[in-house]
């Protein structure tokens, strides 16, 4: 039971993100497009609980931040 509780904890992250690469790519392209055009944008991401939406967005956010820092 304790192993199950540990896996279901919000703070426990898997070593890999489950979001398919094509979905992460679409999110990244949207974000990069907004940056390149210097325009705000809105993106609605939905899914059932536990589908790893937040870790997927964190991965995209890190990529965009790293890219932005390299461009400075």
PyMOL Python script that loads the backbone (N, CA, C, O; Angstrom):
from pymol import cmd

cmd.read_pdbstr("""\
ATOM      1  N   UNK A   1       0.822  -1.195   0.000  1.00  0.00           N
ATOM      2  CA  UNK A   1       0.000   0.000   0.000  1.00  0.00           C
ATOM      3  C   UNK A   1       0.869   1.262   0.000  1.00  0.00           C
ATOM      4  O   UNK A   1       0.531   2.245  -0.659  1.00  0.00           O
ATOM      5  N   UNK A   2       1.967   1.238   0.724  1.00  0.00           N
ATOM      6  CA  UNK A   2       2.819   2.430   0.773  1.00  0.00           C
ATOM      7  C   UNK A   2       3.441   2.721  -0.595  1.00  0.00           C
ATOM      8  O   UNK A   2       3.645   3.884  -0.944  1.00  0.00           O
ATOM      9  N   UNK A   3       3.744   1.677  -1.371  1.00  0.00           N
ATOM     10  CA  UNK A   3       4.293   1.899  -2.718  1.00  0.00           C
ATOM     11  C   UNK A   3       3.267   2.583  -3.612  1.00  0.00           C
ATOM     12  O   UNK A   3       3.618   3.453  -4.408  1.00  0.00           O
ATOM     13  N   UNK A   4       2.013   2.197  -3.485  1.00  0.00           N
ATOM     14  CA  UNK A   4       0.946   2.815  -4.277  1.00  0.00           C
ATOM     15  C   UNK A   4       0.774   4.269  -3.882  1.00  0.00           C
ATOM     16  O   UNK A   4       0.633   5.138  -4.743  1.00  0.00           O
ATOM     17  N   UNK A   5       0.785   4.540  -2.575  1.00  0.00           N
ATOM     18  CA  UNK A   5       0.654   5.919  -2.108  1.00  0.00           C
ATOM     19  C   UNK A   5       1.790   6.782  -2.642  1.00  0.00           C
ATOM     20  O   UNK A   5       1.568   7.926  -3.039  1.00  0.00           O
ATOM     21  N   UNK A   6       2.997   6.246  -2.654  1.00  0.00           N
ATOM     22  CA  UNK A   6       4.151   7.011  -3.132  1.00  0.00           C
ATOM     23  C   UNK A   6       4.017   7.351  -4.609  1.00  0.00           C
ATOM     24  O   UNK A   6       4.333   8.469  -5.016  1.00  0.00           O
ATOM     25  N   UNK A   7       3.559   6.413  -5.407  1.00  0.00           N
ATOM     26  CA  UNK A   7       3.399   6.655  -6.844  1.00  0.00           C
ATOM     27  C   UNK A   7       2.333   7.702  -7.101  1.00  0.00           C
ATOM     28  O   UNK A   7       2.459   8.489  -8.039  1.00  0.00           O
ATOM     29  N   UNK A   8       1.289   7.729  -6.293  1.00  0.00           N
ATOM     30  CA  UNK A   8       0.179   8.651  -6.510  1.00  0.00           C
ATOM     31  C   UNK A   8       0.406  10.034  -5.912  1.00  0.00           C
ATOM     32  O   UNK A   8      -0.416  10.928  -6.110  1.00  0.00           O
ATOM     33  N   UNK A   9       1.489  10.225  -5.193  1.00  0.00           N
ATOM     34  CA  UNK A   9       1.767  11.536  -4.610  1.00  0.00           C
ATOM     35  C   UNK A   9       2.028  12.552  -5.705  1.00  0.00           C
ATOM     36  O   UNK A   9       2.666  12.245  -6.712  1.00  0.00           O
ATOM     37  N   UNK A  10       1.536  13.751  -5.505  1.00  0.00           N
ATOM     38  CA  UNK A  10       1.703  14.823  -6.497  1.00  0.00           C
ATOM     39  C   UNK A  10       3.170  15.171  -6.676  1.00  0.00           C
ATOM     40  O   UNK A  10       3.588  15.520  -7.780  1.00  0.00           O
ATOM     41  N   UNK A  11       3.954  15.085  -5.619  1.00  0.00           N
ATOM     42  CA  UNK A  11       5.358  15.479  -5.713  1.00  0.00           C
ATOM     43  C   UNK A  11       6.232  14.418  -6.375  1.00  0.00           C
ATOM     44  O   UNK A  11       7.394  14.685  -6.679  1.00  0.00           O
ATOM     45  N   UNK A  12       5.698  13.229  -6.602  1.00  0.00           N
ATOM     46  CA  UNK A  12       6.469  12.169  -7.231  1.00  0.00           C
ATOM     47  C   UNK A  12       6.344  12.286  -8.742  1.00  0.00           C
ATOM     48  O   UNK A  12       5.241  12.227  -9.287  1.00  0.00           O
ATOM     49  N   UNK A  13       7.456  12.451  -9.404  1.00  0.00           N
ATOM     50  CA  UNK A  13       7.447  12.578 -10.865  1.00  0.00           C
ATOM     51  C   UNK A  13       8.139  11.371 -11.486  1.00  0.00           C
ATOM     52  O   UNK A  13       9.159  10.915 -10.971  1.00  0.00           O
ATOM     53  N   UNK A  14       7.608  10.854 -12.567  1.00  0.00           N
ATOM     54  CA  UNK A  14       8.262   9.729 -13.225  1.00  0.00           C
ATOM     55  C   UNK A  14       9.542  10.194 -13.909  1.00  0.00           C
ATOM     56  O   UNK A  14       9.703  11.388 -14.165  1.00  0.00           O
ATOM     57  N   UNK A  15      10.458   9.267 -14.209  1.00  0.00           N
ATOM     58  CA  UNK A  15      11.705   9.662 -14.860  1.00  0.00           C
ATOM     59  C   UNK A  15      11.494  10.179 -16.274  1.00  0.00           C
ATOM     60  O   UNK A  15      12.314  10.950 -16.773  1.00  0.00           O
ATOM     61  N   UNK A  16      10.417   9.775 -16.928  1.00  0.00           N
ATOM     62  CA  UNK A  16      10.119  10.259 -18.269  1.00  0.00           C
ATOM     63  C   UNK A  16       8.715  10.833 -18.307  1.00  0.00           C
ATOM     64  O   UNK A  16       7.858  10.468 -17.502  1.00  0.00           O
ATOM     65  N   UNK A  17       8.494  11.725 -19.240  1.00  0.00           N
ATOM     66  CA  UNK A  17       7.178  12.331 -19.401  1.00  0.00           C
ATOM     67  C   UNK A  17       6.388  11.502 -20.403  1.00  0.00           C
ATOM     68  O   UNK A  17       6.914  11.114 -21.447  1.00  0.00           O
ATOM     69  N   UNK A  18       5.125  11.231 -20.086  1.00  0.00           N
ATOM     70  CA  UNK A  18       4.314  10.336 -20.889  1.00  0.00           C
ATOM     71  C   UNK A  18       3.731  11.013 -22.128  1.00  0.00           C
ATOM     72  O   UNK A  18       3.355  10.335 -23.083  1.00  0.00           O
ATOM     73  N   UNK A  19       3.654  12.339 -22.120  1.00  0.00           N
ATOM     74  CA  UNK A  19       3.053  13.073 -23.235  1.00  0.00           C
ATOM     75  C   UNK A  19       3.747  12.716 -24.542  1.00  0.00           C
ATOM     76  O   UNK A  19       4.972  12.796 -24.633  1.00  0.00           O
ATOM     77  N   UNK A  20       2.981  12.323 -25.548  1.00  0.00           N
ATOM     78  CA  UNK A  20       3.597  11.981 -26.838  1.00  0.00           C
ATOM     79  C   UNK A  20       4.389  13.145 -27.406  1.00  0.00           C
ATOM     80  O   UNK A  20       4.026  14.309 -27.239  1.00  0.00           O
ATOM     81  N   UNK A  21       5.472  12.808 -28.075  1.00  0.00           N
ATOM     82  CA  UNK A  21       6.364  13.826 -28.628  1.00  0.00           C
ATOM     83  C   UNK A  21       5.638  14.801 -29.548  1.00  0.00           C
ATOM     84  O   UNK A  21       5.933  15.996 -29.530  1.00  0.00           O
ATOM     85  N   UNK A  22       4.694  14.314 -30.351  1.00  0.00           N
ATOM     86  CA  UNK A  22       4.026  15.218 -31.292  1.00  0.00           C
ATOM     87  C   UNK A  22       3.195  16.265 -30.566  1.00  0.00           C
ATOM     88  O   UNK A  22       3.077  17.394 -31.042  1.00  0.00           O
ATOM     89  N   UNK A  23       2.615  15.911 -29.419  1.00  0.00           N
ATOM     90  CA  UNK A  23       1.844  16.896 -28.652  1.00  0.00           C
ATOM     91  C   UNK A  23       2.768  17.922 -28.024  1.00  0.00           C
ATOM     92  O   UNK A  23       2.471  19.116 -28.039  1.00  0.00           O
ATOM     93  N   UNK A  24       3.890  17.467 -27.470  1.00  0.00           N
ATOM     94  CA  UNK A  24       4.851  18.410 -26.898  1.00  0.00           C
ATOM     95  C   UNK A  24       5.398  19.324 -27.989  1.00  0.00           C
ATOM     96  O   UNK A  24       5.622  20.510 -27.750  1.00  0.00           O
ATOM     97  N   UNK A  25       5.611  18.786 -29.174  1.00  0.00           N
ATOM     98  CA  UNK A  25       6.124  19.588 -30.282  1.00  0.00           C
ATOM     99  C   UNK A  25       5.122  20.669 -30.670  1.00  0.00           C
ATOM    100  O   UNK A  25       5.512  21.804 -30.943  1.00  0.00           O
ATOM    101  N   UNK A  26       3.847  20.331 -30.695  1.00  0.00           N
ATOM    102  CA  UNK A  26       2.810  21.317 -31.048  1.00  0.00           C
ATOM    103  C   UNK A  26       2.753  22.430 -30.007  1.00  0.00           C
ATOM    104  O   UNK A  26       2.605  23.602 -30.354  1.00  0.00           O
ATOM    105  N   UNK A  27       2.869  22.067 -28.745  1.00  0.00           N
ATOM    106  CA  UNK A  27       2.860  23.068 -27.671  1.00  0.00           C
ATOM    107  C   UNK A  27       4.084  23.969 -27.802  1.00  0.00           C
ATOM    108  O   UNK A  27       3.981  25.190 -27.690  1.00  0.00           O
ATOM    109  N   UNK A  28       5.233  23.364 -28.038  1.00  0.00           N
ATOM    110  CA  UNK A  28       6.470  24.126 -28.177  1.00  0.00           C
ATOM    111  C   UNK A  28       6.409  25.065 -29.380  1.00  0.00           C
ATOM    112  O   UNK A  28       6.830  26.217 -29.284  1.00  0.00           O
ATOM    113  N   UNK A  29       5.894  24.591 -30.501  1.00  0.00           N
ATOM    114  CA  UNK A  29       5.767  25.431 -31.688  1.00  0.00           C
ATOM    115  C   UNK A  29       4.858  26.621 -31.425  1.00  0.00           C
ATOM    116  O   UNK A  29       5.133  27.729 -31.885  1.00  0.00           O
ATOM    117  N   UNK A  30       3.784  26.398 -30.692  1.00  0.00           N
ATOM    118  CA  UNK A  30       2.881  27.497 -30.358  1.00  0.00           C
ATOM    119  C   UNK A  30       3.607  28.546 -29.517  1.00  0.00           C
ATOM    120  O   UNK A  30       3.530  29.743 -29.796  1.00  0.00           O
ATOM    121  N   UNK A  31       4.307  28.085 -28.491  1.00  0.00           N
ATOM    122  CA  UNK A  31       5.008  29.008 -27.592  1.00  0.00           C
ATOM    123  C   UNK A  31       6.108  29.769 -28.325  1.00  0.00           C
ATOM    124  O   UNK A  31       6.254  30.978 -28.147  1.00  0.00           O
ATOM    125  N   UNK A  32       6.877  29.068 -29.144  1.00  0.00           N
ATOM    126  CA  UNK A  32       7.952  29.717 -29.878  1.00  0.00           C
ATOM    127  C   UNK A  32       7.384  30.715 -30.895  1.00  0.00           C
ATOM    128  O   UNK A  32       7.966  31.777 -31.116  1.00  0.00           O
ATOM    129  N   UNK A  33       6.251  30.372 -31.510  1.00  0.00           N
ATOM    130  CA  UNK A  33       5.608  31.292 -32.447  1.00  0.00           C
ATOM    131  C   UNK A  33       5.207  32.588 -31.768  1.00  0.00           C
ATOM    132  O   UNK A  33       5.385  33.670 -32.328  1.00  0.00           O
ATOM    133  N   UNK A  34       4.668  32.480 -30.569  1.00  0.00           N
ATOM    134  CA  UNK A  34       4.292  33.687 -29.809  1.00  0.00           C
ATOM    135  C   UNK A  34       5.519  34.539 -29.504  1.00  0.00           C
ATOM    136  O   UNK A  34       5.481  35.764 -29.620  1.00  0.00           O
ATOM    137  N   UNK A  35       6.600  33.881 -29.116  1.00  0.00           N
ATOM    138  CA  UNK A  35       7.824  34.630 -28.810  1.00  0.00           C
ATOM    139  C   UNK A  35       8.380  35.311 -30.057  1.00  0.00           C
ATOM    140  O   UNK A  35       8.769  36.478 -30.010  1.00  0.00           O
ATOM    141  N   UNK A  36       8.416  34.585 -31.163  1.00  0.00           N
ATOM    142  CA  UNK A  36       8.967  35.149 -32.391  1.00  0.00           C
ATOM    143  C   UNK A  36       8.144  36.332 -32.891  1.00  0.00           C
ATOM    144  O   UNK A  36       8.702  37.300 -33.406  1.00  0.00           O
ATOM    145  N   UNK A  37       6.825  36.262 -32.744  1.00  0.00           N
ATOM    146  CA  UNK A  37       5.936  37.337 -33.194  1.00  0.00           C
ATOM    147  C   UNK A  37       5.793  38.438 -32.146  1.00  0.00           C
ATOM    148  O   UNK A  37       5.193  39.483 -32.397  1.00  0.00           O
ATOM    149  N   UNK A  38       6.361  38.178 -30.965  1.00  0.00           N
ATOM    150  CA  UNK A  38       6.248  39.099 -29.833  1.00  0.00           C
ATOM    151  C   UNK A  38       4.795  39.443 -29.548  1.00  0.00           C
ATOM    152  O   UNK A  38       4.443  40.602 -29.327  1.00  0.00           O
ATOM    153  N   UNK A  39       3.961  38.411 -29.559  1.00  0.00           N
ATOM    154  CA  UNK A  39       2.534  38.560 -29.275  1.00  0.00           C
ATOM    155  C   UNK A  39       2.119  37.550 -28.222  1.00  0.00           C
ATOM    156  O   UNK A  39       2.656  36.445 -28.140  1.00  0.00           O
ATOM    157  N   UNK A  40       1.160  37.957 -27.430  1.00  0.00           N
ATOM    158  CA  UNK A  40       0.614  37.038 -26.432  1.00  0.00           C
ATOM    159  C   UNK A  40      -0.249  35.999 -27.120  1.00  0.00           C
ATOM    160  O   UNK A  40      -0.747  36.226 -28.223  1.00  0.00           O
ATOM    161  N   UNK A  41      -0.424  34.872 -26.476  1.00  0.00           N
ATOM    162  CA  UNK A  41      -1.281  33.822 -27.014  1.00  0.00           C
ATOM    163  C   UNK A  41      -1.912  33.041 -25.879  1.00  0.00           C
ATOM    164  O   UNK A  41      -1.461  33.103 -24.736  1.00  0.00           O
ATOM    165  N   UNK A  42      -2.938  32.323 -26.203  1.00  0.00           N
ATOM    166  CA  UNK A  42      -3.608  31.483 -25.214  1.00  0.00           C
ATOM    167  C   UNK A  42      -3.624  30.053 -25.726  1.00  0.00           C
ATOM    168  O   UNK A  42      -3.846  29.799 -26.910  1.00  0.00           O
ATOM    169  N   UNK A  43      -3.390  29.148 -24.831  1.00  0.00           N
ATOM    170  CA  UNK A  43      -3.376  27.733 -25.167  1.00  0.00           C
ATOM    171  C   UNK A  43      -4.152  26.995 -24.086  1.00  0.00           C
ATOM    172  O   UNK A  43      -3.858  27.141 -22.900  1.00  0.00           O
ATOM    173  N   UNK A  44      -5.121  26.220 -24.481  1.00  0.00           N
ATOM    174  CA  UNK A  44      -5.937  25.464 -23.536  1.00  0.00           C
ATOM    175  C   UNK A  44      -5.507  24.006 -23.606  1.00  0.00           C
ATOM    176  O   UNK A  44      -5.593  23.375 -24.660  1.00  0.00           O
ATOM    177  N   UNK A  45      -5.053  23.486 -22.500  1.00  0.00           N
ATOM    178  CA  UNK A  45      -4.623  22.094 -22.431  1.00  0.00           C
ATOM    179  C   UNK A  45      -5.520  21.386 -21.435  1.00  0.00           C
ATOM    180  O   UNK A  45      -5.646  21.806 -20.285  1.00  0.00           O
ATOM    181  N   UNK A  46      -6.136  20.321 -21.882  1.00  0.00           N
ATOM    182  CA  UNK A  46      -7.023  19.584 -20.985  1.00  0.00           C
ATOM    183  C   UNK A  46      -6.722  18.099 -21.069  1.00  0.00           C
ATOM    184  O   UNK A  46      -6.098  17.630 -22.021  1.00  0.00           O
ATOM    185  N   UNK A  47      -7.160  17.385 -20.088  1.00  0.00           N
ATOM    186  CA  UNK A  47      -6.983  15.941 -20.042  1.00  0.00           C
ATOM    187  C   UNK A  47      -7.412  15.429 -18.689  1.00  0.00           C
ATOM    188  O   UNK A  47      -7.557  16.193 -17.735  1.00  0.00           O
ATOM    189  N   UNK A  48      -7.607  14.159 -18.617  1.00  0.00           N
ATOM    190  CA  UNK A  48      -8.011  13.530 -17.360  1.00  0.00           C
ATOM    191  C   UNK A  48      -6.905  13.705 -16.326  1.00  0.00           C
ATOM    192  O   UNK A  48      -5.737  13.856 -16.684  1.00  0.00           O
ATOM    193  N   UNK A  49      -7.266  13.686 -15.053  1.00  0.00           N
ATOM    194  CA  UNK A  49      -6.241  13.743 -14.009  1.00  0.00           C
ATOM    195  C   UNK A  49      -5.247  12.597 -14.181  1.00  0.00           C
ATOM    196  O   UNK A  49      -5.621  11.470 -14.504  1.00  0.00           O
ATOM    197  N   UNK A  50      -3.996  12.909 -13.962  1.00  0.00           N
ATOM    198  CA  UNK A  50      -2.963  11.886 -14.035  1.00  0.00           C
ATOM    199  C   UNK A  50      -2.401  11.657 -15.420  1.00  0.00           C
ATOM    200  O   UNK A  50      -1.661  10.696 -15.630  1.00  0.00           O
ATOM    201  N   UNK A  51      -2.733  12.516 -16.375  1.00  0.00           N
ATOM    202  CA  UNK A  51      -2.220  12.333 -17.739  1.00  0.00           C
ATOM    203  C   UNK A  51      -0.932  13.108 -17.980  1.00  0.00           C
ATOM    204  O   UNK A  51      -0.488  13.230 -19.121  1.00  0.00           O
ATOM    205  N   UNK A  52      -0.331  13.632 -16.920  1.00  0.00           N
ATOM    206  CA  UNK A  52       0.984  14.275 -16.952  1.00  0.00           C
ATOM    207  C   UNK A  52       1.005  15.584 -17.723  1.00  0.00           C
ATOM    208  O   UNK A  52       1.964  15.880 -18.436  1.00  0.00           O
ATOM    209  N   UNK A  53      -0.061  16.368 -17.575  1.00  0.00           N
ATOM    210  CA  UNK A  53      -0.115  17.672 -18.241  1.00  0.00           C
ATOM    211  C   UNK A  53       0.937  18.612 -17.672  1.00  0.00           C
ATOM    212  O   UNK A  53       1.678  19.242 -18.427  1.00  0.00           O
ATOM    213  N   UNK A  54       1.008  18.711 -16.380  1.00  0.00           N
ATOM    214  CA  UNK A  54       1.946  19.641 -15.755  1.00  0.00           C
ATOM    215  C   UNK A  54       3.398  19.293 -16.082  1.00  0.00           C
ATOM    216  O   UNK A  54       4.147  20.194 -16.461  1.00  0.00           O
ATOM    217  N   UNK A  55       3.832  18.051 -15.958  1.00  0.00           N
ATOM    218  CA  UNK A  55       5.231  17.759 -16.320  1.00  0.00           C
ATOM    219  C   UNK A  55       5.524  18.035 -17.795  1.00  0.00           C
ATOM    220  O   UNK A  55       6.633  18.441 -18.143  1.00  0.00           O
ATOM    221  N   UNK A  56       4.544  17.818 -18.649  1.00  0.00           N
ATOM    222  CA  UNK A  56       4.730  18.121 -20.068  1.00  0.00           C
ATOM    223  C   UNK A  56       4.964  19.608 -20.262  1.00  0.00           C
ATOM    224  O   UNK A  56       5.858  20.009 -21.008  1.00  0.00           O
ATOM    225  N   UNK A  57       4.169  20.422 -19.598  1.00  0.00           N
ATOM    226  CA  UNK A  57       4.321  21.874 -19.719  1.00  0.00           C
ATOM    227  C   UNK A  57       5.631  22.341 -19.091  1.00  0.00           C
ATOM    228  O   UNK A  57       6.262  23.268 -19.597  1.00  0.00           O
ATOM    229  N   UNK A  58       6.039  21.715 -18.006  1.00  0.00           N
ATOM    230  CA  UNK A  58       7.311  22.087 -17.381  1.00  0.00           C
ATOM    231  C   UNK A  58       8.475  21.805 -18.325  1.00  0.00           C
ATOM    232  O   UNK A  58       9.425  22.584 -18.397  1.00  0.00           O
ATOM    233  N   UNK A  59       8.399  20.692 -19.045  1.00  0.00           N
ATOM    234  CA  UNK A  59       9.452  20.355 -20.002  1.00  0.00           C
ATOM    235  C   UNK A  59       9.511  21.396 -21.122  1.00  0.00           C
ATOM    236  O   UNK A  59      10.594  21.838 -21.504  1.00  0.00           O
ATOM    237  N   UNK A  60       8.358  21.781 -21.643  1.00  0.00           N
ATOM    238  CA  UNK A  60       8.302  22.807 -22.691  1.00  0.00           C
ATOM    239  C   UNK A  60       8.804  24.136 -22.139  1.00  0.00           C
ATOM    240  O   UNK A  60       9.554  24.845 -22.808  1.00  0.00           O
ATOM    241  N   UNK A  61       8.392  24.471 -20.925  1.00  0.00           N
ATOM    242  CA  UNK A  61       8.809  25.738 -20.315  1.00  0.00           C
ATOM    243  C   UNK A  61      10.328  25.789 -20.142  1.00  0.00           C
ATOM    244  O   UNK A  61      10.942  26.824 -20.401  1.00  0.00           O
ATOM    245  N   UNK A  62      10.928  24.700 -19.715  1.00  0.00           N
ATOM    246  CA  UNK A  62      12.389  24.664 -19.568  1.00  0.00           C
ATOM    247  C   UNK A  62      13.073  24.841 -20.924  1.00  0.00           C
ATOM    248  O   UNK A  62      14.069  25.559 -21.026  1.00  0.00           O
ATOM    249  N   UNK A  63      12.548  24.195 -21.958  1.00  0.00           N
ATOM    250  CA  UNK A  63      13.134  24.314 -23.289  1.00  0.00           C
ATOM    251  C   UNK A  63      13.067  25.756 -23.779  1.00  0.00           C
ATOM    252  O   UNK A  63      14.053  26.286 -24.291  1.00  0.00           O
ATOM    253  N   UNK A  64      11.905  26.391 -23.625  1.00  0.00           N
ATOM    254  CA  UNK A  64      11.737  27.772 -24.077  1.00  0.00           C
ATOM    255  C   UNK A  64      12.658  28.698 -23.290  1.00  0.00           C
ATOM    256  O   UNK A  64      13.280  29.589 -23.868  1.00  0.00           O
ATOM    257  N   UNK A  65      12.750  28.498 -21.983  1.00  0.00           N
ATOM    258  CA  UNK A  65      13.618  29.339 -21.152  1.00  0.00           C
ATOM    259  C   UNK A  65      15.081  29.168 -21.551  1.00  0.00           C
ATOM    260  O   UNK A  65      15.810  30.153 -21.663  1.00  0.00           O
ATOM    261  N   UNK A  66      15.517  27.928 -21.767  1.00  0.00           N
ATOM    262  CA  UNK A  66      16.901  27.679 -22.183  1.00  0.00           C
ATOM    263  C   UNK A  66      17.178  28.318 -23.536  1.00  0.00           C
ATOM    264  O   UNK A  66      18.238  28.910 -23.737  1.00  0.00           O
ATOM    265  N   UNK A  67      16.240  28.203 -24.460  1.00  0.00           N
ATOM    266  CA  UNK A  67      16.394  28.799 -25.790  1.00  0.00           C
ATOM    267  C   UNK A  67      16.504  30.311 -25.681  1.00  0.00           C
ATOM    268  O   UNK A  67      17.353  30.927 -26.326  1.00  0.00           O
ATOM    269  N   UNK A  68      15.645  30.907 -24.864  1.00  0.00           N
ATOM    270  CA  UNK A  68      15.635  32.351 -24.697  1.00  0.00           C
ATOM    271  C   UNK A  68      16.952  32.845 -24.103  1.00  0.00           C
ATOM    272  O   UNK A  68      17.484  33.869 -24.531  1.00  0.00           O
ATOM    273  N   UNK A  69      17.474  32.119 -23.119  1.00  0.00           N
ATOM    274  CA  UNK A  69      18.745  32.507 -22.491  1.00  0.00           C
ATOM    275  C   UNK A  69      19.888  32.431 -23.495  1.00  0.00           C
ATOM    276  O   UNK A  69      20.778  33.281 -23.490  1.00  0.00           O
ATOM    277  N   UNK A  70      19.865  31.410 -24.361  1.00  0.00           N
ATOM    278  CA  UNK A  70      20.919  31.277 -25.374  1.00  0.00           C
ATOM    279  C   UNK A  70      20.873  32.414 -26.394  1.00  0.00           C
ATOM    280  O   UNK A  70      21.899  32.777 -26.968  1.00  0.00           O
ATOM    281  N   UNK A  71      19.689  32.975 -26.617  1.00  0.00           N
ATOM    282  CA  UNK A  71      19.550  34.052 -27.605  1.00  0.00           C
ATOM    283  C   UNK A  71      19.962  35.411 -27.063  1.00  0.00           C
ATOM    284  O   UNK A  71      20.133  36.349 -27.842  1.00  0.00           O
ATOM    285  N   UNK A  72      20.124  35.545 -25.769  1.00  0.00           N
ATOM    286  CA  UNK A  72      20.492  36.851 -25.197  1.00  0.00           C
ATOM    287  C   UNK A  72      21.922  37.215 -25.435  1.00  0.00           C
ATOM    288  O   UNK A  72      22.367  38.282 -25.011  1.00  0.00           O
TER     289      UNK A  72
END
""", "prot")
cmd.dss("prot")
cmd.show_as("cartoon", "prot")
cmd.util.cbc("prot")
cmd.orient("prot")
